[in-house]
Every structure is written in C-alpha cells, then in structure tokens.
Amino acid sequence: MSAPTLQTVMDLIEGRTDELVALTQDLIRFPTINPPGEAYRPCAEYIGERLKRRGFTVEYVRGEGSPGDSDQYPRTNVIARWQGSEPGPCVHFNSHIDVVEVGAGWTVDPFAGVVKDGRVYGRGACDMKGGLAASIIAVEALIDSGLPLPGALEISGTVDEESGGYGGVAYLAERGWFSEPRVNHVIIPEPLNVDRVCIGHRGVWWAEIETKGRIAHGSMPFLGDSAIRHMGAVMEEFESRLYPAMAARHSDMPVVPEGARQSTMNINSIHGGQAEGFDGLPAPCVADSSRMIIDRRFLIEETLEDVKGEVKAILDGLAAQRHGFRYEMRDLFQVAPSMADRDGPVASTTAAAIETILGRKAQFVCSPGTYDQKHVDRIGKLKDCIAYGPGVLDLAHQPDEWVGIDDMTNSAKVMARAAYDLLTRKRG
C-alpha cells in the first residue's frame, strides 16, 4: 500500500459527505435555544460521545455562576483533545452550540434538519452547526488517514456565544483552556463564506439611557415633566449630530459588508410611560421615565472611552441647555475590537488552504458583529485566532436558515489542510 498523503485526507472527506450531512442534521435536532439555554448538555454529550469513540479525551465543563446558568439550564461545554505521537503545537476548532430563537416565517420545521436542493435547513444550520460538523469530519479524516501528526487536535462545543459567550469561551479562557502552551492556533468555524478568512471584528458597546421626568395627570401635563419628550430631544441630537459624525468615519479593517466599515449605532428598544403588555386602557399620566437601549459598533481606530464620551457629551449638553433634563446612563456590555495578523500562522495557512482547495485566492475580512474571538484574544491572550467556516453570514438568524452541502465539504477540506500544515510547520 502507498503511504498516506494529503490527498488521502481529501478523498476521505469527499467520501464522507453523507456522514457530514447526517451529523449536521443530528446537531440541528438539538433545540439549543439561547435564551434560556435549552438542550445544552445533551448536545454537548452527543459531541463528546462521538469523539470519545474516536480516541479523544473528553471533558465537560459547566460555566457555573455565569449569566443564565442554573440546574435547569446548565451551561455545559465540551472539550475534546486528541494527542499525536510526538510533541508539537495544538490546533483547536471552537464552535458554539447555542442558537437564537426560531422566529416567524419558516416554511420548514426549524429543528428537523431538512435536506433539499443541496442544502441542510434548520435553526443553527448556518450559524454554526454546519461549521461544527465540518470541523469534526475534517479532524476525524486527518486522524484516520494515517498521516503522522505531531502535536494535538482539539474540538470544543461551547455555549452562550449568542449572548456574549460568558458561560462558554470566556469562562474557559479565564481558566486557561484557550492559552499557550495548551493551545497555539484557534479556528472558529463561523459562517463567513467558504472562501473568506475572518481575522477579527468591530467593537461593541451596549448601554441603557434613561431620561427622568415627573408624573402628573395627563389632562394637565404642564404640572408634570415628560421623560418621553426629553427622550425625543435625545433622539433629535442623535439624528442631527451623532449619526452624521459616525457615517463620516471609515475603517482600514476589511469589515464586510461595506456598510459596516463605518461606525454604526442601532437603537434596540425604547420604552416610556405605561408598561407594555397591558390590554386595558392606559392611565392618564405624564411619563416620569423613558428608557432607550443603544447598540454602538465601533472601529479599531476608535477608543471605547471616546465612543462613550461622545454620547455622554450629547446628554450633558442637553442637561445644560434643556430645562428639567435629567438622565442616567448604564453600561450593559462592551467589547474592544479585535484583529489578528493576516500574515500570522493560522490566517496565512488557512488562506493558502483555500487557494489550494478552491482554486481562488482567499479574501481577508472582519465581521461587523463580535464572536468568541474576543475572549480568546482578550482573556486567553492568544492572538493566533481566526474565524473560517461554511455558510453565508447574511442567513444567520433568518427564517429558513440553511448551509450548503458542497460548502461544508469544501470547508472541511480547507480545515483539514490548514490543521495539518499548522501541526507540521517549522516553528520559529
């Protein structure tokens, strides 16, 4: 028999396309909806049991005390490690197992794993159970090929990425699971298209702004002070000053789509006066409180201090100029931008694998939103981390979400080739 080669690995992956599809379907059938965090443990155990049969050492780590963790909804992560015959680096594939709510508009059962027209449909198919399945098939094919593999291969299925990753990658990173010398290179199979290497993401700051008022009878609003009108003044300042200022800033980060190469802010919600959800007639009252949630995405050229200060300056200006204006601002969530070196080992090796497998040059991109690279970078202090996986980013969180079967197969080949090159490259 001839000695195994990388072509042996590619042939194994090609021959396991049906297995790849079946694995993706099985993963979709776990309704790992976050919030509240359903089916995390059974999904993690399914992954762990499969990999244990393939010779991996498997550990389950619960993110105890993290947001949302409870005995009813334990934040259960799975980490599996396969050790080669000789010392060497560790290549880690990390995927989140949680998915967002289903939402309306589906034409197929979102948790059936329906296969049609060369696609697998379901909530999480694209984001990111197709990528998780592809990474498992890639690593198994590498091991089964008989190629000598120094170092170690790891696969993890982690939780809560959709709500910040605090019970998943952040919790693990704080305990050394994503730091050298244990791990050297990380690939996160997020859906950023099969020919793209994602080297980072913009920053994010979520905050709640509350304007204060004074309650009074609705027939005599002059005796009160409407917090909603004060919030309207905030909105007017945002429209006339903040949004134009953000639109004028552009980043050298290769963020996609093009519209995200500038600073952006979304107003997630706004509430004031009578609480929502009451079916009767409202009480005739002047609103004494109005609350707005903002979702500010910022560029690597901006600092978090400046981003916050810009909003605070508008609010302080209103307080100085507008009679009765009072406010509170509370931070909810913040993440600094992150960007790996495109010439670093994992980014350059994955790009080379894309060119070899797909026959076209890879595109380096950054994500408009954050993902778990932030925790590998900021907490684990591991810079050699990228996102690469099958799936079209625009389909994430949409009804009738799907992942292409050919894209999963090709991405598995790219992951296997990149992992092999990382394991066997000479380290400086």
N, C-alpha and C positions, 0 to 999 in steps of 0.2 A: 504493500500500500504506500502511496506517496505521502510525504509529510504534509500536515495541515498548513494552510495558508490563510490569508485574509479572505480570499475568495471562498474558502470553505465556510467561513462565518457568514458571508453574504448569501451563499446558497442555503445555509441552514435557515436564515431569517426568511428568505423568499419561500422556502418550503413550509414555513410555519405561519403563513398569512391567516389561514383559517383559525389556528390556535390564537393568534393575536386578536382576531375579531371576537372570538368566544370569550377571551379574557376581558376585553373591553366591555362586552355585554354583561358579564358577571359583575364587574365593578360598578357599572351603571345601575344594576339592580339593587345595590345597597343605597337606600334613600338617605344619604348622609347630609341632610339639610342643615344649614347653619344660618341663623339660629333656628332651633336651640342647640343643635349638635346631635342629631339622631344617627343611630347605627354606626357610630364611630368604631366602637370596639369590634363588632362582628366583621366590619370591613377590614380593619387592621389585622384581625386574626386570620381572615381569608388570605391576605397577602403573606403574612408570616408563615402560615402552614405550607403554602406553596413553596416558598423559598427555603424553608427548613428541609423539605424533601429533596431539595437540590444541593444540600450541603452547606447552607448558610447558617451562621449562628444568629439567632433571632432574639431580640429584646423588645419588650413593651414598656413604654414609659408614659405614665399618666401625668399630665400637666396639672398637678394638684395645686389648688389655690389660684389658678389662672381664671380670668373672667369667664363665667359660664360653667366652670367645672362643678359637677355635683355627682352624687352616686347615681342619679337618674341619667345624667348626661356626662359621663366621664370623658375627659379629653385624652383619649388613648392614641398614642403614636406608636408606630412600629419601625424599628431599625434593624436591618439585616446586613450581615457582613460575611463575605467570602474571602478567605485568606489564600493567597497564592503560595507557591512552593518556595519562593525566595523573597527576601526583603525588597521593598520598593514603595512607591507612593500609593496613596489611596484615592480612587476616583469615586465620588459619591453622586448618585442620582436622587434628587429630592422632589417628591410630588405631594401636593396637598390632596387629601381625600374628601374634604368638605365641598359642598356645592351650595349655590344660592337657592332661594325659594323657586318654585316652579313658575308661578305667574300665569296669566291668561294667554290664550291664543295658540295653544298646542293643537296640532292635528294628529299626533301620535301619542301613545302612552309615554310619558316622560321617564318612566323607570322600567321600561320593557326591553330596552336595548334593541330597538327595531333596526333591521338591516334592509336597505333598499337603495338601488341606483348607485352602488359603490360607496355607500356611506353608512355609518352607525349613528343612529339618532338617540338622544336622551339627554336629560339634565346632567351636565358634567361630562358629556362625550367629548366636547372640545376643551373645556376648562375643568379638569385636565386629566380625566381618567384615560383618554386615548393616549396621552403622553406617558402616563404611568405604565400602562400596558406595554407600550413600545419600549420603554426603558427596561422592563423586566425581560421581554423577549430578547432584546439586544444583549443583555448581560448573560442570560442563560445560553445564548448561541455562542458567545465568546468562550464560556466555560466548557461547553460541550464540544467545541471544535477540536480540542486537544492542543491548541497553541500554548506554548509555555507562557505563563502570565505571572510576572513578579508583582509584588505589592498586594493590594486588596481592592475589592469592589464592594461598594455599599449601595443599598437601596433603602429609602425611607418613604413611608406614607405618613404624612403629618396633618395636623388638624388646624382649623380656625384661620387659615390664610385669608379667607373672605372677610373676616372681622379683625384683621390685624396680625394674626399669627402668634398671639401671646401664649396660647396653650400648646403651640406646636413648635415651630422652628425657634422662636425667641426663647421659649422655656428650655429647649435642648441646647441652644447656643450658650445660654448662661451656665450650663453645666458641662461645657467642653466638647459637645458632640460635633460641633462644626468649627473646630480649631485645629491648627497644626500642633503636634505632629500626627494626631489621629487621622485627619483628613487634609488633603492637599489641593484637590480640584473638585468643584461642585458644578453640576449641570442640573438646571431646574427645567423640566420639560413643559413649560408654559406654552400656550398656543399663540405663537408669534410668526407663523408661516414656516414651511419646511425648508426654505432657503434663506432664512434670516438668523443671525446671531444677535441676541439682545444682550447688550453689555451694561444696562442699567436702567434707571427710571428717574422721573422727576420727584421733587419733594412734595409733601402734603402737610397742610395744617387745617385741622377742623376746629371750629370754635363756635360757641353759642354767645350771641349778643342779645342782651335783654334791655329793653327800654322800659323806664318806670313812669307811672302816671299816678293819678288819684281818682278813685272811684266816686261816682256821683250818679244821680238819676239821669237817664237818657233823655228826658224831656228838658233838662236844664244842664246841658253839657258844659256851659260856661262856669258851673260850680265845681267841675272836675278838671282833669288834665288827661287827655287821651294818649296812652302809651302807643296806640296804633298810629296816630298821627306823627308822633315822634319817630316811630319806625319808618314811616313814609319818608321823613326827611333823611333818614339814613340811606334808604333806597335811592333817593334823588341824588345824594352825594356820590354814592357808588356809581350810578349811571353817568354822571357828568364828569367825575374825576378819576375814580379808581379803574373802571373798565377801559377807558381810553389809555390810561397810563400802562396798564398790563398789556394791551394789544400792541403797544409800541416796543415791547421787549421781546427779543428773539434769542434763541439759544444756539450755541455751537454743538450741543448734544444732538445726535441724529434721531430725535424723537419722531415717532410715527403715531397717527397720521400728521400731515403737515400742520394742521391747525393747532396741534399740541406743542409746537416749537415755540410758542409764546406762553407767557403766564396766563393762567385762567382762574376763574372762580365761579363755582356753582352755588346757588342758594338752594340748599337741600330742602328746607322747610321754613315756614313762617306761621306763627300762631299768635293770636291775641284775643283778649276778652273771654267770652264764654267758651268753655271747653268743648271740643268736638265730640261727637258721638251721642249727643242728647237729641231725642227725636221731637221733644215738645217745643213750644215757642220760647224764644230767648228772653232772658230778663232784661229790662230796660236799664242797662248800666254802662257807664263810661269805663273803658278798659284801663285797668291800673297796671297791666303788664303785657308786653309783647315780646316774643322770642323768635329769633332767627338762627338757623344753623347754616354756617358757611363752610364750603369745601374749597380751600385755596390750594392750587397746584403751582409749584414754583420751580424755577430753573436752577441749574448748578451755579449759574452766575449770580444768583441772589442768596442772601443770608436769611435764615429764619427770623433773626432779630429785625431785619429791615422789613420783612413781609408783615410781621405782627405790628411793627411800628407804624407802617403805612395806614393800616386800618384804625389803630388807636389814635393817630393824628386826626383822622376824619371825625371820630367820635368826640375827641377832646375839643375840636373846633366847633362842633355843634353845641357842646356843653357851654362853651364860652359865648356863643352868639344867639342861641335859641332859648327863649325863656322857659324855665322849668325842665329843660332836658337833663335827664339823669340816666346813667346806663351802668351795666355790669358786663364784663366780657370774661368768659371762662374757656380755657383750653380744654379740648376733648381728646385730641390725637395729633401727633406731629412726627414726621419722619424727614430726615435730611435727604437730599438727592444722593444717588449712588451711581458710580460708573466705573466699570473695570477697564483695564488697559486692553484695547483691541489687539495689541501685539503680545499680550500675555499668553501663557501656555494654553489655557483652556479655550480662550476666544480664537486664537490663531489656529489651533489644532482642529477645532470644530469647523471653522471656515474652510480649512483645507479639505476636510472630510466631505463637506457639502459639495465642493467643486469636483471632487473625485467621484462621488456617488451620483450627483445630479447633472454634472457636466456644465455647470454655470457657476459664476462667482457668487459667493455669499454676500448678502447685504448686512452691514452692521447697523443696528437700530437701538433705540432706547424706548422704553414703554411710557405711555402717558400716565399710567397709574402705577402704584407700587405693588410689589410682590415680595416674596420672602428673601430675596437677595439682600434686602435692607438689614435683616438680622444676621445673616452670615457675615456681612461686611462690618456692621457697626458693633455687634456684640461678639461674634466669633473672631473678629479681626482677620478674616480670611478674604483676601481681595480677589483670588482667582476663582470667580464665580460668575456664571452667565445663565441666561435662560435660552433654551433651544428645544423646540418640540413641534409636533404636528398640530394642525388646527388653524383656523382663521380667527384672529383676535376679535374681529367685529361680531362674530357669532356668540361670543361668551355672554352668558346671562340672558340670551334671547330665547323666545319660544322656538320649538323645533331645532334646537341646537344639535349640531352634527359634527362628526370628524370623518375625513376621507380615508378610506382603507388604504389606497395607494400611498397617501401621505404618511400614514402610520408605519407602513412597511419601509418606506424610504428613510423616514426619520430614525427608525430602529437601526438601519444600516449605518447611518451617519453617527449615531450614538456609539455603536459598537466599534466603528473605525476610530472615532475620536478617543474612546476609552483605551483601546489597545495602544494607540500612539502615545497617549499620556503615561500609560504604565511602563512603556518600553523606552521612552525618550531618555537621553542622557541629561542628567540634572547638573546644572552649573554650580 
